[in-house]
Amino acid sequence: MSRWQTLQKNEEIRAILFDIARQEKVHVAMFETVLLQTDKEFLKIYGDYALARK
C-alpha cells in the first residue's frame, strides 16, 4: 500500500469515527433529556456539577 493510499484510508477511518461520535452525542443528549425530566437525583447532581454554576 502506498503512502497516499494509507493516508486516504486513515481519512476514511477518521470520517467513520467522527460519524460514530456524532451519533453517540445524540444518544447521550437524548438520555440526558430523559434523566432531566424524570430523575430528581440526576437533576441535583447535574446542578451540583454544572460548569456554569456560581
Phi, psi and omega in degrees: 000131180285166179299319179299316179296322178295314178297319179296317179296319178299320178294323177296316179296317179301316180297319179296315180295322177294323177296316178298317180298319178298316179298319181292326176299320178297316180296319178297316180297320179296316180295317179298321178299316179297316180298317180298327182277338190235344189241104182295325178296317178298320180299319178294313179299316179301316178294322180293329186249008180296139181291334184269004182289158182270000000 
